Amino acid sequence: MNNQRLDTIRNKLIATFSPLECLVEDESALHAGHAGAASGGGHYKIRIVSTVFEGQNRLKRHRLVYDCLAEMMHSEIHALAINALAPSETKAA
């Protein structure tokens, strides 16, 4: 939908986490008609693999991602599905 927004999200994640993998998908079209869609905020799905997440629990990882994207939350981003993994977890995943 908004490639510039996807690029901004991806660039912020890369600058913050130096990930081995960083996938960002726009799922906004799946939520058309939803109240959040009316405000212009998008629905995004992220899969990010970074050494920053080693030894961190899921809640801490999500907080780190939300902190990274804080200025976009509730304006450009309405909903965010996060799959944040440490490299050691990708072999089993």
Helices and strands as residue ranges (DSSP letters): H 3-17, E 21-26, G 28-31, H 35-38, E 42-49, G 51-53, H 58-68, G 70-72, E 77-85, H 87-90
